[in-house]
């Protein structure tokens, strides 16, 4: 019933706010990398490198790297020398011909002669046009596009920098991801049965995938903690249990839950 409180400007930390804006933009770029590599956010990854010449961006990451790592589900996000990249340039011949007409063959030759990395740097800059052929041809952004790649990394750009996300998923991180995949499905089943967070369950897991079964058994306690299970059993449940079949990374998994009796 009270009025909305009015913020006192003297308590604002404009520097911190700006750093959080930058941190969010880096996290968004990492999310874009994940999308390109088709890696879900719930899968933990080992490393992301951030390349920037902006002292403001470097300072923001130095102070808020933990926030970026938490938002991105990446173990380490830091400023580092980027990996070696290759750049492929695609030319929109229709746009070149539309502007230069009879001179379009010469403009195409000038574009072919330009260094791909120079074109990529221009596209990421604030300059509106790129002068080629000793200044004879003013190339606009709709005439070219570039695809930058680095082996083992996904790349995305943000204001004043680039992110290079390492896409390799090591065994430890893969196992953690698989446990999260199982836990997510158990949580969906809990929600469907309208169980509250404090309700403990017995969880039954059956799968013909020996590797997945081995992973879940090794991380049984961790899984139990995530889904509030008093027991994790690898056998058929009682007939009254709530059962559902799922597919996890092309593996069939049957999960069954039943509410634990309070002692």
C-alpha positions as CSV (number, residue, x, y, z in Angstrom):
1,X,0.0,0.0,0.0
2,X,3.0,2.3,0.2
3,X,4.3,4.4,-2.6
4,X,7.1,3.2,-4.8
5,X,10.5,4.2,-3.2
6,X,12.5,7.0,-4.9
7,X,16.1,6.1,-5.6
8,X,18.7,8.4,-4.2
9,X,21.1,9.4,-6.9
10,X,23.9,9.8,-4.5
11,X,23.9,6.0,-4.0
12,X,24.3,5.2,-7.7
13,X,27.6,3.8,-8.9
14,X,27.7,4.8,-12.5
15,X,31.0,3.0,-13.1
16,X,29.7,-0.2,-11.7
17,X,26.5,0.1,-13.8
18,X,28.6,0.6,-17.0
19,X,30.7,-2.4,-16.1
20,X,27.6,-4.5,-15.7
21,X,26.4,-3.4,-19.1
22,X,29.7,-4.5,-20.6
23,X,29.5,-7.8,-18.7
24,X,26.0,-8.5,-20.0
25,X,27.2,-7.8,-23.6
26,X,30.1,-10.2,-23.2
27,X,27.7,-12.9,-21.8
28,X,25.3,-12.2,-24.7
29,X,28.2,-12.8,-27.2
30,X,29.1,-16.1,-25.4
31,X,25.5,-17.1,-25.7
32,X,25.7,-16.3,-29.5
33,X,28.8,-18.6,-29.7
34,X,26.9,-21.4,-28.0
35,X,24.1,-21.0,-30.5
36,X,26.5,-21.2,-33.4
37,X,28.1,-24.3,-31.9
38,X,24.8,-25.8,-30.9
39,X,25.8,-26.2,-27.3
40,X,23.0,-25.6,-24.7
41,X,23.6,-23.1,-21.9
42,X,23.1,-25.8,-19.3
43,X,26.2,-27.6,-20.6
44,X,29.3,-26.2,-18.7
45,X,32.3,-25.2,-20.9
46,X,35.9,-24.7,-19.9
47,X,37.1,-21.4,-21.4
48,X,36.2,-18.3,-23.3
49,X,38.8,-15.7,-24.5
50,X,37.8,-12.1,-24.8
51,X,39.8,-9.8,-27.1
52,X,39.4,-6.0,-26.9
53,X,41.6,-2.9,-27.2
54,X,39.2,-1.0,-24.9
55,X,40.5,-0.3,-21.4
56,X,36.9,0.1,-20.3
57,X,36.0,-3.4,-21.5
58,X,39.2,-4.9,-20.1
59,X,38.6,-3.3,-16.7
60,X,34.9,-4.5,-16.6
61,X,36.0,-8.1,-17.3
62,X,38.7,-7.9,-14.7
63,X,36.2,-6.8,-12.0
64,X,33.2,-8.9,-13.1
65,X,34.7,-12.0,-14.6
66,X,32.9,-14.2,-12.0
67,X,29.5,-12.7,-13.0
68,X,30.2,-13.4,-16.7
69,X,31.3,-16.9,-15.9
70,X,28.1,-17.5,-13.9
71,X,25.8,-16.1,-16.6
72,X,27.6,-18.0,-19.3
73,X,28.2,-21.3,-17.5
74,X,31.8,-21.2,-18.5
75,X,34.6,-22.1,-16.0
76,X,37.0,-19.3,-17.1
77,X,36.3,-16.1,-19.0
78,X,39.3,-13.9,-19.3
79,X,41.1,-11.4,-21.5
80,X,43.6,-13.2,-23.6
81,X,45.4,-13.3,-27.0
82,X,42.8,-14.6,-29.5
83,X,43.5,-17.8,-31.4
84,X,44.7,-17.7,-35.0
85,X,41.7,-17.1,-37.3
86,X,40.9,-17.5,-41.0
87,X,38.6,-15.1,-42.8
88,X,36.4,-15.9,-45.8
89,X,35.0,-13.0,-47.7
90,X,31.8,-13.3,-49.7
91,X,31.0,-10.6,-52.3
92,X,27.5,-9.5,-53.3
93,X,28.0,-9.2,-57.0
94,X,24.6,-7.7,-57.6
95,X,25.2,-4.8,-55.2
96,X,28.7,-4.2,-56.7
97,X,27.2,-4.2,-60.3
98,X,24.3,-2.0,-59.2
99,X,26.7,0.7,-58.0
100,X,29.7,0.5,-60.3
101,X,28.0,-0.7,-63.5
102,X,30.6,-0.8,-66.3
103,X,33.4,-0.4,-63.7
104,X,32.1,-3.4,-61.7
105,X,34.8,-5.9,-63.0
106,X,37.5,-3.5,-61.8
107,X,35.7,-3.1,-58.5
108,X,35.5,-6.9,-58.1
109,X,39.3,-7.1,-58.9
110,X,40.0,-4.5,-56.2
111,X,37.8,-6.5,-53.7
112,X,39.5,-9.7,-54.5
113,X,42.9,-8.1,-54.0
114,X,42.0,-6.7,-50.5
115,X,43.2,-8.7,-47.5
116,X,40.3,-10.5,-45.9
117,X,41.3,-9.5,-42.4
118,X,41.4,-5.8,-43.5
119,X,37.8,-6.2,-44.7
120,X,36.8,-7.9,-41.5
121,X,38.4,-5.1,-39.4
122,X,36.6,-2.5,-41.5
123,X,33.2,-4.2,-41.0
124,X,33.7,-4.2,-37.3
125,X,34.7,-0.5,-37.3
126,X,32.5,2.7,-37.4
127,X,33.7,3.6,-40.9
128,X,30.9,3.8,-43.4
129,X,32.9,3.0,-46.6
130,X,36.0,1.2,-47.6
131,X,38.1,2.8,-50.3
132,X,39.8,0.3,-52.7
133,X,41.7,0.5,-56.0
134,X,43.7,3.5,-55.0
135,X,40.6,5.2,-53.8
136,X,38.6,4.7,-57.0
137,X,36.0,2.4,-55.4
138,X,34.0,3.2,-52.3
139,X,32.7,-0.1,-51.0
140,X,29.6,-0.1,-48.8
141,X,28.8,-2.7,-46.2
142,X,26.0,-4.4,-48.2
143,X,28.6,-5.4,-50.8
144,X,30.6,-7.8,-48.7
145,X,30.2,-10.2,-45.7
146,X,32.9,-12.1,-43.9
147,X,33.0,-15.4,-42.0
148,X,35.7,-15.6,-39.4
149,X,36.6,-19.0,-38.0
150,X,39.2,-20.6,-35.6
151,X,39.7,-24.3,-35.1
152,X,38.1,-25.4,-31.8
153,X,36.4,-22.1,-31.1
154,X,33.1,-20.3,-31.9
155,X,33.4,-16.6,-32.4
156,X,31.0,-13.7,-31.7
157,X,31.4,-9.9,-31.7
158,X,30.1,-7.4,-29.2
159,X,30.7,-3.6,-28.8
160,X,34.5,-3.0,-28.7
161,X,35.5,-6.7,-28.7
162,X,35.2,-10.3,-29.7
163,X,34.6,-13.5,-27.8
164,X,36.2,-16.8,-28.7
165,X,34.4,-19.7,-26.9
166,X,36.3,-23.0,-26.7
167,X,33.8,-25.6,-27.9
168,X,35.7,-28.7,-26.8
169,X,33.8,-30.5,-24.1
170,X,36.1,-32.5,-21.9
171,X,35.1,-35.7,-20.1
172,X,34.5,-34.0,-16.7
173,X,32.3,-31.3,-18.2
174,X,30.5,-33.8,-20.4
175,X,29.6,-35.9,-17.4
176,X,28.4,-32.8,-15.5
177,X,26.2,-31.9,-18.5
178,X,24.7,-35.4,-18.7
179,X,23.8,-35.2,-15.0
180,X,22.2,-31.9,-15.5
181,X,20.2,-33.3,-18.4
182,X,18.8,-36.0,-16.2
183,X,18.1,-33.6,-13.4
184,X,16.3,-31.2,-15.7
185,X,13.9,-34.0,-16.7
186,X,13.3,-35.1,-13.1
187,X,12.5,-31.5,-12.2
188,X,9.9,-31.4,-15.1
189,X,8.3,-34.5,-13.7
190,X,8.3,-33.1,-10.2
191,X,6.5,-30.0,-11.5
192,X,4.0,-32.1,-13.4
193,X,3.2,-33.9,-10.1
194,X,2.9,-30.6,-8.4
195,X,5.6,-31.4,-5.8
196,X,7.1,-28.5,-3.9
197,X,10.8,-28.0,-3.4
198,X,10.8,-29.5,0.1
199,X,9.1,-32.7,-1.1
200,X,11.7,-35.6,-1.1
201,X,11.4,-38.3,-3.8
202,X,12.7,-41.7,-4.6
203,X,14.2,-41.7,-8.1
204,X,14.4,-44.8,-10.4
205,X,16.6,-44.7,-13.5
206,X,16.7,-47.3,-16.3
207,X,18.6,-47.0,-19.6
208,X,20.2,-49.4,-22.0
209,X,23.0,-46.8,-22.6
210,X,25.8,-48.2,-20.5
211,X,27.9,-45.1,-20.7
212,X,25.1,-42.8,-19.5
213,X,24.2,-45.3,-16.8
214,X,27.9,-45.3,-15.6
215,X,28.0,-41.5,-15.6
216,X,24.8,-41.2,-13.5
217,X,26.1,-43.8,-11.0
218,X,29.4,-42.0,-10.5
219,X,27.5,-38.8,-9.8
220,X,24.6,-40.3,-7.9
221,X,24.9,-38.0,-4.8
222,X,25.2,-34.9,-6.9
223,X,22.0,-35.9,-8.9
224,X,20.2,-36.7,-5.6
225,X,21.1,-33.3,-4.3
226,X,19.9,-31.4,-7.4
227,X,16.4,-33.1,-7.4
228,X,16.0,-33.6,-3.6
229,X,16.0,-37.4,-3.9
230,X,16.3,-39.5,-0.7
231,X,17.3,-42.4,-2.9
232,X,18.5,-43.0,-6.4
233,X,17.8,-46.6,-7.6
234,X,18.8,-48.3,-10.8
235,X,15.9,-50.7,-10.9
236,X,12.2,-50.9,-11.8
237,X,10.0,-48.8,-9.5
238,X,6.8,-49.8,-7.7
239,X,3.7,-49.9,-9.9
240,X,2.3,-46.7,-8.4
241,X,5.3,-44.6,-9.3
242,X,5.1,-41.8,-11.9
243,X,7.0,-43.0,-15.0
244,X,8.2,-41.2,-18.1
245,X,10.5,-42.1,-21.0
246,X,12.9,-39.4,-22.2
247,X,15.6,-39.1,-24.9
248,X,18.9,-37.6,-23.8
249,X,21.5,-37.2,-26.5
250,X,19.9,-40.0,-28.6
251,X,19.8,-42.3,-25.6
252,X,16.5,-43.7,-24.2
253,X,16.1,-43.1,-20.5
254,X,13.1,-44.1,-18.3
255,X,12.7,-42.2,-15.1
256,X,10.3,-42.8,-12.3
257,X,9.6,-40.8,-9.2
258,X,7.5,-41.3,-6.1
259,X,7.1,-39.0,-3.1
260,X,9.1,-40.3,-0.1
261,X,7.2,-40.9,3.1
262,X,8.1,-38.5,5.9
263,X,9.7,-40.1,8.9
